[in-house]
Amino acid sequence: MSEVRLAAEQRTEFGKGAARRTRRAGKIPAVLYGHGSDPKHLALPALEFARVVREHGHNAVLTLDIDNASELALTKTVTTHPIKNYIEHVDLLLVQRGEKVTVEVPVVVTGEPSPGTLVTQDLTTLQVEADALNIPEQVELSIDGAQAGTQVHASDLPLPQGVTLVTDPEAMVLAVGAAPTAEQMEGGDSEPVEAPEGTEEG
């Protein structure tokens, strides 16, 4: 994952009203923390940061230019408005080159299983440890031609070199089962269950 450089401004106003003013100015309120330093309250350019998330995902590493100094930061949490879908707030984690970080990466399923099967995906993300500058954008899992009965656990997923699995290796990621038949889908032809002898209804 490549670094992205962004110009950031320090915020001196806090609270909901200040955050609204920051967003009206085309910027996103953010907090940079980590390595025992005091949190820095920042404003990020909204359009540029939204483009970074689209192109690099939610684990983007940023080089932030703040008051003539540069800080390396991992995008930790992106809070989006539930209805209007704009970015409300960002949490950033201060990192150093060569530092290992624990992040969640999406599991992307590719390919088509065998006909007559049904795929159930239990995990859509995987927690891994990786170099801050070499975080995989996603982990791909091919199920092309997979037969009913196939089970994929976290330990079965291919990880890039230098990336370590943190999720429980035995955690079920995906299972392929037999698709239900038309008769099973209807499921309305079963005989009514009679009450045992010696019991009264009512």
N, C-alpha and C positions, 0 to 999 in steps of 0.2 A: 504493500500500500504506500503510495507516494505521499510526501509531505505537501501541505497546502499552506501558503502564507496569507495571513489576513491582518489587516490593521485593526487594532482594538483600542477603545478609549476607556479610561477609568471613570466609573460612575461615583458621584458624590452624593446623589439623592437616592433614597431607598423607600420601600413601601409600594403599595399597589398603584397609587397615583403616579409616582415617579416611573414605575414600570410601564404604565400606559403612555406616558409622555415619551419614553424611550422608543416604544414601538411605533408611535405616531411619527417619530422622526426617522423611521425606516431602519431602526436598529433593534437588536434582540438583547434583553438583559441576560447576563451570564455571570457565573461565579467560578473563579479559578482557585483550586485548593490543592493541597498535597505537600509531601516532604516536610511536614511540620511548620510550614509557613502560614502566615495569616492569610485568610481568604481575600482575594482581590475581586471587587465587583466591577464588571466590565460591560461594555456595550459592543456588540458585534454587528457588522453590516448585514442586514437581513437577507438581501438578495444573494449576496456572495456566499453566505453560510448555507442557505437553502440549497444552492447549487452544489456545494461540497457534500452535503448529506445525500443528495440524489446520485452523485457520481462516485462517492467513496463509502457510502453507508454510514451507520451510526457509530462506527468505531474509527472515524477519521482522525488522523493526527495533524494538528495545526501548529504552524510556527506563527506565534502571535507577536506582532510589533506593538509594544506598549511603551509609550514615552521614551523613544529612542533605545529601548532594550528589547531583546527577543526572548520569548519563553516557548518551550515545547510542551504541547498539551494534547491529551487524549480526550476526545469527545466521550463523556461518560453517560450523560442522560440528556435526552432531547424531549422536552415537554411540549406537546402540540395541543392546540385548542380542540376540544372534542367535536365541535360543530363546524366552526369556520376553517379548521385545518391549517391555521398558521402557527408558526413556532412561537411559543410563549416565553420559554426560558431554556437555558442550556447550563448544564454543570460540566465543568472541564477539570481534568485531573493533570496536575503538573507531572511530567515525566522527564527522564533523561535518556540520552542515547545509550543503547545497550541494555536498558532496564526491561525486565520481564513484567508483563501486566496480565491480569486475568480478565477476560472479556467473554461476551456471548456472541457467537456468530451464527447466522441462519443456516439451516440445513435445506438444501435445494434438491428436490427429487427430480430425476430425469428418466426418460424412457417409459415404455409401456410394458406392464406385466403380461403374462399369458392370458389368452381369452378365458372368460368365465371366472375371473378372480376379482377380488375386492381388496383395495389397499387401505389400511388404517395407519395413520401417522400419529404417534404419541408425542414425539418431540419435534418441535419446529426450530429450536435453537440448541446449540451445543456450547458448553462452557469450556474454554481452553486457556492455556497460558502460552503467551508468545512474546517475542521481542516487540517492543512498542512500535517500532518502525517496520515490522514485518507481520502485521496481523492479517490473516486471510479474510477476504471480504465475505466468503461463504465456504461451506463444505458441501461438495456435490456427492450425491448418492444415486447411482444408476440401478434401476430395477428392471431394465429391459429384459423381457422374457422370463421374469421371476415366476416360479410356480407357486401354487397354493401350498401353504405350510412354511413358506420362507419367513424367517425372522431376522431382523437386523438390530443388533445392539450397538451401544455407543462405541464399544471397542472395535467394532467392525468397520467403522468409517475411516476412510483414508485421510490422514492429516499431512500437511506439508512438513518438510524437514524443519526441525527446530520448534515445532508446535506440539505441546503436551496436552493430553486430555485431562480435564478437571472433573467433568460430569462423571457420575458413577459408571464404570465400564459396563456393568450389567444392565443399565437402564435401557428399556425397549425404545427404539427409535421408530421402527416401522414393522408392520406385519402384513403378509399377503395371505388372504383366506379365500375359500371358495365363495363365489357370489351366490346369493340365495336364488332358488328357482322361482318361476312364476307362481307355482302352487304355494311355496313357502311364503312368498310376498303377500298372497291373498290371505292365507292363515285364518280363514273363517269357516273351514269345513270340519273342525274338530267336534267330536261328540260331546254333548253336555255331560258333566260329571254328576252321577247320581249320589244322593246322600246315603251313607252307610245304613244298614238295617238297624232298627231299634232306635233311630233318632227321629224326631218330629221336626217338620219345617215350621217356621213362624217366628 
